[in-house]
């Protein structure tokens, strides 16, 4: 997310982005990352992607009120607050793909996936070949329950960057978890390993490939249980 200075208003009705809110949002992002930790950001470097895929899940600070999960309405409010200065900048530069993607990332990280998809789509109208942004949008579609569109967007991302590791990794997850297509999931991960021989997350990929073999007898199209 881009660190942007927010223009403050003299109106007492406008809430400020406080340090507590920022901390809570950080906790949200951490928990979202844990819950969907199998997925990798499309724009992450291979090293960061590997760290995401293999990082252990820390226990939340149960004694800290700020660490308690906020309601969906609170999450949306915080996302809107943080996105506000970027949206204001967008008025003067509506075709700024980077700015649009940064706004999308804010909504993605706070689980506001329809809003995230909207901004990712707008960014891709400007830069359709941005495989990282398209991978993030595809993952957001998955979180809305639309596995088919997610797969289509991962594949489109790969049409621009055929060997993009993060797209291949996430595609394999959705083929497995969304469609229970073990062959396609394994093919995506195998291509990842074949075309990215120095991929830092190789061990995690091999672990996943071993796990999917347990579902080898399941008919493709049967939804899998959510990953734990």
N, C-alpha and C positions, 0 to 999 in steps of 0.2 A: 504494500500500500504506500502511496506517496505521502510524505510528510509535508502538509501544506498549512501555512499560517491562515487561521480563520479570521475574517473581518468581523469584529464584534459590533453589536448594535446597542444603542442606548436604551432601547425598549426593555422594560423589565419583564415583558412577556416572552422574550427570547431566552431560552435556556442555554447555558454555556456548556461546552464540552469539558467536563471536569476531569480531574485526575482519577477519581473513583470510577466514572463512566469509562474512561480509557482503560482502566485496569480490568473492569468487568468485560469489556469487549475483547481484551487480550485473552482472558480466561475462556470466553466463548470460542474464540478462534482455536485455542488449544484443544478444547473439548470436541469441536467439530473435526479438527485434525485427527484426534484419537478415534472418534466414531467412524470416520471415513478414511482412516489412515492408510488404507490399501491404495488409495488414489494418489496420484502425483500431479502437482501443478504443471500445466503445459509449458510454462515459461521458466521452470526451475532448471538450473544447471544439472548435469548428470550427478555431480557430487552431492548437491543438495537433495536431489531426488532420492538418491540411495539412502541418505540420512533419514529422510521422511519415511521411507519404506521399512527401515530397520529399527527406528528409534523405539525404545520401550515406552509404555504408557504410564506416566507418573500419576500418582494418586492425587485427587483434588484436595485442596486445603479445606477440610470440612469445617474447621473452626472459624474460618474467615467468612463473614456474611457476604463480602464482595464476590466470593468464589461460588456462591450458590447460583444455580442456573436461573437466568431471568426468563420471563414469559416471552412468548413470540412477539407480543405487542411492544415490550420493552426492547427487544432485540431490533425490531424494525425502527423504533424511535431512535435508538443509538446509531443505527446504520444511516438513517436519514440525516442525523445531526452531523456525522462525520463526512458524509458525502456532500453536504450542502455547499461548502466552499468550492469544491471541484465542479459541482453543477453550475455554480455562479460563474466560474471561469469558462465553462462550456458555452455560455451564452455569447461570449465574444469569439469563440473558436470552436464552433459546433462540429467541425470535421477533424478534430484532434483525436486520432485513434488511440494514442497513449493515454490521454485523459479519460476517454470513454472506457478503456480497459481498466484503468485504476478505479473508476466508479463501480464498474461491474465487480471488481475484486472485493470491494467493501461489502456489497450486497451478498456476494457469494460466501464470504467469511462469516456472515451473520445469518446464513441459511435463508436469505430472501432470494430464492433461486429464480422466480419469474422476473424480478427486477434485474437480477444479474444477467439473465439471458437477454433481456431487452437491450442492455448496454453493450453486451458482447456482440450482439447482432449489429448494432450501430457501428461499433468499432470495425467489424469485419466488412461492412459496406465500404469502408475507406481502405482497409488493408485486407482483402479477402484471402491472401496467401499467408497470413500470420498463423502459422500452425499452432503456436503456443496458446494464443487467445482462443482459437477454435477448439483446441483440446479442453480448455477450461469450460467453454460453453457446453461442449458435449457432456462433460462430467456434471454440470449443472442440470442438464436435461435428465441424466440418470437419476439425480436426486429428486426430480419431480415425478419419477416413476415412468419416464418415457425412454425405455431401453432402446427401442428401434431408432428413434431420432439420435440418441447418443451414439449408437454404433455408426449411423450414417455420417455423423459429423466427425467422428474419429477417422473414418475412412477417407473423408474429404480432406482432413488434415494431412493424412498420409499421402494423398495425391499430390500435395505440395512438397512434403518432406517425407519420402517413403521410408526412411530409416529412423524417424524421430522416436527416440526411446520412450519418452513419456507418453506419447500417443499409443504406441504399441503396448506398453504396460497397462494403461487404463482400458484399452480396447479388450485386452485379454480378461480383465476383471469383469467387464460388462457381458462379454460373451459367456463367461462362466456363471456369474451371479444373476444376470438378467435373462439369459436364454438357455442356460445349461447346455451350451454347445461346447463340449470338451475339446473337440478337434480344432475348432476355430480359436478357442482360447489358447490352446497349446501352440497352434501355428503362429499366433501373434507373439507369444513370448519367445518361441524358438527363433523367429525372425529378429526379435530384439537382441538376443544373444549372438546370433550369427553376424548381424550388421554392426553391433556395438561390442566388440570383443573386450574392451576395457571397461565395460559398464560396472560401476561400483556396487550396484544393487544385484549383481549376478546371483549371489547366494539366496536372496529373497525370491528371485524369479524361479530358481530351481526348487525352492521350497514350495512355491505355489504350484508348479508343474507336478510335483509329487502329490500335493493335496488333491488336485483335480482328478487324478487317476482313481481316487476313491469313488468318484461319481461316473466312472466310465460306462456303467450299465444303465444310466439314466437317460431317458429319451430326450433329445434336444427340444427345447421349447418349454421344458418344465422348470419353473422358477426355483432357484436355490434358496436355502435359508440365508438370512443376512449374515455377513461375516461378523465374527465376534472380535 
